Amino acid sequence: MPVLELYPTLEHCIETTARQQFNTLSAYCLNKGGLDPVSEIILEMLRRFLETADFRALREESVFYLIVGEKVKFTLTDNRENLSCRMEVVQEPRFE
């Protein structure tokens, strides 16, 4: 089952982050003349995510954590029938 992780910031919401990944991978595909099977699956996941996600709800879910300086990760998983998205706050290791 393919998995893709996206890390939005205060400057780039989850929609912008996904769109940038999609555009980068699309440009890579055009320059290379094609995609390997894994990149093709990821590109399709991003396309479906951009077409179907409720980005307003996803932004509302993550904005508080981003404002207080936390790192947020959205994990997309695809089992070919269902594309799911899960948000989690990433705990960064602290070195003292």
CYANA upper distance limits for C-alpha pairs under 8 A (distance plus 0.5 A):
  1 MET  CA     77 THR  CA      7.34
  1 MET  CA     78 ASP  CA      6.53
  1 MET  CA     79 ASN  CA      6.09
  2 PRO  CA     41 ILE  CA      7.99
  2 PRO  CA     42 ILE  CA      7.97
  2 PRO  CA     77 THR  CA      6.29
  2 PRO  CA     78 ASP  CA      6.21
  2 PRO  CA     79 ASN  CA      7.89
  3 VAL  CA     75 THR  CA      7.30
  3 VAL  CA     76 LEU  CA      6.09
  3 VAL  CA     77 THR  CA      5.11
  3 VAL  CA     78 ASP  CA      7.35
  4 LEU  CA     42 ILE  CA      7.72
  4 LEU  CA     75 THR  CA      6.20
  4 LEU  CA     76 LEU  CA      5.55
  4 LEU  CA     77 THR  CA      7.08
  5 GLU  CA     73 LYS  CA      7.00
  5 GLU  CA     74 PHE  CA      6.17
  5 GLU  CA     75 THR  CA      5.05
  5 GLU  CA     76 LEU  CA      6.80
  6 LEU  CA     14 ILE  CA      7.84
  6 LEU  CA     17 THR  CA      7.37
  6 LEU  CA     18 ALA  CA      7.43
  6 LEU  CA     73 LYS  CA      6.23
  6 LEU  CA     74 PHE  CA      5.62
  6 LEU  CA     75 THR  CA      6.94
  6 LEU  CA     76 LEU  CA      8.50
  7 TYR  CA     14 ILE  CA      7.82
  7 TYR  CA     17 THR  CA      7.67
  7 TYR  CA     71 LYS  CA      8.04
  7 TYR  CA     72 VAL  CA      6.42
  7 TYR  CA     73 LYS  CA      5.31
  7 TYR  CA     74 PHE  CA      6.90
  8 PRO  CA     12 HIS  CA      6.16
  8 PRO  CA     13 CYS  CA      5.60
  8 PRO  CA     14 ILE  CA      5.50
  8 PRO  CA     16 THR  CA      8.50
  8 PRO  CA     17 THR  CA      6.34
  8 PRO  CA     72 VAL  CA      7.10
  8 PRO  CA     73 LYS  CA      7.62
  9 THR  CA     13 CYS  CA      6.46
  9 THR  CA     14 ILE  CA      8.37
  9 THR  CA     66 LEU  CA      7.00
  9 THR  CA     71 LYS  CA      8.21
  9 THR  CA     72 VAL  CA      8.24
 10 LEU  CA     63 VAL  CA      7.98
 10 LEU  CA     66 LEU  CA      6.56
 10 LEU  CA     67 ILE  CA      7.53
 12 HIS  CA     16 THR  CA      6.02
 12 HIS  CA     17 THR  CA      6.44
 13 CYS  CA     17 THR  CA      6.61
 13 CYS  CA     59 ARG  CA      7.10
 14 ILE  CA     18 ALA  CA      6.56
 14 ILE  CA     55 PHE  CA      7.72
 14 ILE  CA     58 LEU  CA      7.73
 14 ILE  CA     59 ARG  CA      7.22
 14 ILE  CA     74 PHE  CA      8.45
 15 GLU  CA     19 ARG  CA      6.57
 15 GLU  CA     50 LEU  CA      7.62
 15 GLU  CA     55 PHE  CA      6.74
 16 THR  CA     20 GLN  CA      6.52
 17 THR  CA     21 GLN  CA      6.80
 18 ALA  CA     22 PHE  CA      6.64
 18 ALA  CA     46 LEU  CA      7.06
 18 ALA  CA     50 LEU  CA      7.63
 19 ARG  CA     23 ASN  CA      6.57
 19 ARG  CA     46 LEU  CA      8.24
 19 ARG  CA     50 LEU  CA      7.66
 20 GLN  CA     24 THR  CA      6.50
 21 GLN  CA     25 LEU  CA      6.61
 21 GLN  CA     46 LEU  CA      8.30
 22 PHE  CA     26 SER  CA      6.52
 22 PHE  CA     43 LEU  CA      6.71
 22 PHE  CA     46 LEU  CA      6.52
 22 PHE  CA     47 ARG  CA      7.65
 23 ASN  CA     27 ALA  CA      6.54
 24 THR  CA     28 TYR  CA      6.67
 25 LEU  CA     29 CYS  CA      6.65
 25 LEU  CA     39 SER  CA      8.08
 25 LEU  CA     43 LEU  CA      7.28
 26 SER  CA     30 LEU  CA      6.81
 26 SER  CA     43 LEU  CA      7.95
 27 ALA  CA     31 ASN  CA      6.66
 28 TYR  CA     32 LYS  CA      6.48
 29 CYS  CA     33 GLY  CA      6.25
 29 CYS  CA     34 GLY  CA      5.43
 29 CYS  CA     35 LEU  CA      5.96
 30 LEU  CA     34 GLY  CA      7.02
 35 LEU  CA     39 SER  CA      6.35
 35 LEU  CA     40 GLU  CA      6.20
 36 ASP  CA     40 GLU  CA      6.69
 37 PRO  CA     41 ILE  CA      6.84
 38 VAL  CA     42 ILE  CA      6.84
 39 SER  CA     43 LEU  CA      6.53
 40 GLU  CA     44 GLU  CA      6.73
 41 ILE  CA     45 MET  CA      6.68
 42 ILE  CA     46 LEU  CA      6.69
 43 LEU  CA     47 ARG  CA      6.67
 44 GLU  CA     48 ARG  CA      6.69
 45 MET  CA     49 PHE  CA      6.56
 45 MET  CA     76 LEU  CA      8.42
 45 MET  CA     78 ASP  CA      7.58
 45 MET  CA     83 LEU  CA      7.94
 46 LEU  CA     50 LEU  CA      6.55
 47 ARG  CA     51 GLU  CA      6.74
 48 ARG  CA     52 THR  CA      6.55
 48 ARG  CA     83 LEU  CA      8.28
 49 PHE  CA     53 ALA  CA      5.92
 49 PHE  CA     83 LEU  CA      7.91
 54 ASP  CA     58 LEU  CA      6.91
 55 PHE  CA     59 ARG  CA      6.46
 56 ARG  CA     60 GLU  CA      6.71
 57 ALA  CA     61 GLU  CA      6.61
 58 LEU  CA     62 SER  CA      6.90
 59 ARG  CA     63 VAL  CA      6.24
 60 GLU  CA     64 PHE  CA      8.09
 61 GLU  CA     87 MET  CA      8.50
 62 SER  CA     66 LEU  CA      6.92
 62 SER  CA     72 VAL  CA      7.33
 62 SER  CA     87 MET  CA      8.12
 63 VAL  CA     67 ILE  CA      6.57
 64 PHE  CA     68 VAL  CA      6.95
 65 TYR  CA     69 GLY  CA      6.91
 65 TYR  CA     70 GLU  CA      5.63
 65 TYR  CA     71 LYS  CA      7.69
 65 TYR  CA     72 VAL  CA      7.61
 65 TYR  CA     89 VAL  CA      7.87
 66 LEU  CA     70 GLU  CA      5.70
 66 LEU  CA     71 LYS  CA      6.88
 66 LEU  CA     72 VAL  CA      7.42
 70 GLU  CA     89 VAL  CA      7.24
 70 GLU  CA     90 VAL  CA      7.71
 70 GLU  CA     91 GLN  CA      8.26
 71 LYS  CA     89 VAL  CA      6.39
 71 LYS  CA     90 VAL  CA      5.83
 71 LYS  CA     91 GLN  CA      7.80
 71 LYS  CA     92 GLU  CA      8.33
 72 VAL  CA     87 MET  CA      7.51
 72 VAL  CA     88 GLU  CA      6.40
 72 VAL  CA     89 VAL  CA      5.11
 72 VAL  CA     90 VAL  CA      6.17
 73 LYS  CA     87 MET  CA      6.18
 73 LYS  CA     88 GLU  CA      5.93
 73 LYS  CA     89 VAL  CA      6.76
 73 LYS  CA     90 VAL  CA      6.99
 74 PHE  CA     85 CYS  CA      6.94
 74 PHE  CA     86 ARG  CA      5.97
 74 PHE  CA     87 MET  CA      4.90
 74 PHE  CA     88 GLU  CA      7.01
 75 THR  CA     85 CYS  CA      6.05
 75 THR  CA     86 ARG  CA      5.72
 75 THR  CA     87 MET  CA      6.90
 76 LEU  CA     83 LEU  CA      7.37
 76 LEU  CA     84 SER  CA      6.10
 76 LEU  CA     85 CYS  CA      5.09
 76 LEU  CA     86 ARG  CA      7.18
 77 THR  CA     83 LEU  CA      6.28
 77 THR  CA     84 SER  CA      5.85
 77 THR  CA     85 CYS  CA      7.12
 78 ASP  CA     82 ASN  CA      6.34
 78 ASP  CA     83 LEU  CA      5.02
 78 ASP  CA     84 SER  CA      6.96
 79 ASN  CA     83 LEU  CA      7.25
